[in-house]
Amino acid sequence: MSKIFLYQGDITQVKADAVVNAANRSLLGGGGVDGAIHRAAGPELKEECRKLGGCRTGEAKITQGYDLPASYVIHTVGPVYGREDGREEELLASCYKESLKLAERYGLKSIAFPGLSTGAFAYPKRKAFRVAVRTIKDFLDREASAVEKVILVAFTAEDIAIYKEILENE
């Protein structure tokens, strides 16, 4: 039985224990998913993020979810495609792994991911989604994983179709 589910829509509306924010290094909000999560969560999110001291590419940090349906926000900074000295895939996989590790550490059962690095950071969607699916499946296949549900959130039907194709073939 698969633990990976697809959802087309707005990540700020997803009911999960945690949503993952495609953050920038400052963690103080920006455009795209990052801006949407900050707006929906309210000003308290930015205040908590100020105390975290930023985040490096491939790492993840956790905050409360505030006004979101999710109890927590896991912030991760994806790689900018073509600007990471050939380490893009490794860093992107690390974003997913580190986010899942935080979910486990906090006893969270469900987590929702956007397509990390595929917006302003220009990672080609098909490549990025393949890294996401592979990394998540590898993590969930471990015997001790407490995470029961991973939701891959896409805004467009086209992105959902890409995820479906990859999930069927990986």
URHUWO-V91448 format. One line per field, one symbol per residue. psi: psi as a letter, one per 30 degrees, with the letter a starting at -180 (. if undefined). A space follows every 50 residues. Layout:
# URHUWO-V91448
psi=???
This chain:
# URHUWO-V91448
psi=kkgklkkkakfffkjlekkkkillffgglbabeeeeeeeeflfeeeeeee ffgaklkflklkllfcglfkelkjkkjlkkkggghggeeeeeeeeeeeee eeeeeggkfkkkklikgfcfggkkeeeeeeeeeeeeeeeffkegkfkfkk kjkkfleeeeeeeeeeeff.
